[in-house]
Amino acid sequence: MCYYIMKYNDFTHIGVSGDGACFFHSIAAILIKDGNPIEIDGKLITEKNRGKLATRLREECIKWLRANLDYKIKGIERTIAQEIQSEIDSGGLDKKVKNVGKYLTYMSRYDSYAGQIEIYGMSNLLNRNIRVYIHNKGKFSNVGLGYEVKNKDIMDDIFLYHNLGKTKSKGSHHFDALYPKIKEKNNKKNKSQGKSTRKTTRKTTRKTTRKTTRKTTRKTNRKTTRKSPIKRKMNAPRKNKRRTRRINRNNI
């Protein structure tokens, strides 16, 4: 098998709760770290209420799977429905899960562990590659989990850690989020540039506003001064003096 090697030090390893929703928690953690504002029911999603986003992602994933049961998976040319049936036939699920419909109902539960089928759904739903790694001799190695919908891009792909092979209990398998450090650095740079741009814009706006205000004030003051009745009243005696002088000269 061909392994795609990645160094552990290339990533920030983000641990999430092992409550059965670890896959969706990991995806949610990455989306939050990407920095794009996400709101659910009018509330901004942060690390503190990440569970809401994880729940919403599960709902959207199951909805996508239900609507795309005939979708042919790249590389294996099998449909989502066929993959679900194979998962059921493997005997690793609850005995009550006997068909595709019941599988989707089962996966709608908050504590149902997601796997490769849900990776297909989330990758298509987000239009992003999902690449899953395990530890192999001190390095990260890809052993087949994951799905690609387009060309690989470290700045866009979603990276997950999986503890495959480190536990004997299937129910103990766990996903965590992996975030590329180069992307993290780039995010901080963009954020810093954004703050600088906003600061410059505010400064320019204030300067323009002050300039416009001063200009308007001067113009208003000049107009008011020309029309001021006080000025006309003060000038009136001067006109009377001129008339008086003219009269006196004529009389001479």
Secondary structure as UniProt FT lines:
FT   STRAND          5..6
FT   HELIX           8..10
FT   STRAND          11..14
FT   HELIX           22..33
FT   TURN            34..35
FT   STRAND          39..40
FT   TURN            41..42
FT   STRAND          43..44
FT   HELIX           47..49
FT   HELIX           50..67
FT   TURN            68..70
FT   TURN            74..76
FT   HELIX           80..89
FT   TURN            90..91
FT   TURN            95..96
FT   HELIX           100..107
FT   TURN            110..111
FT   HELIX           116..126
FT   STRAND          130..136
FT   TURN            137..138
FT   STRAND          139..141
FT   STRAND          146..147
FT   TURN            154..156
FT   STRAND          158..162
FT   TURN            164..165
FT   HELIX           170..172
FT   STRAND          175..180
FT   HELIX           181..226
FT   HELIX           229..251
//
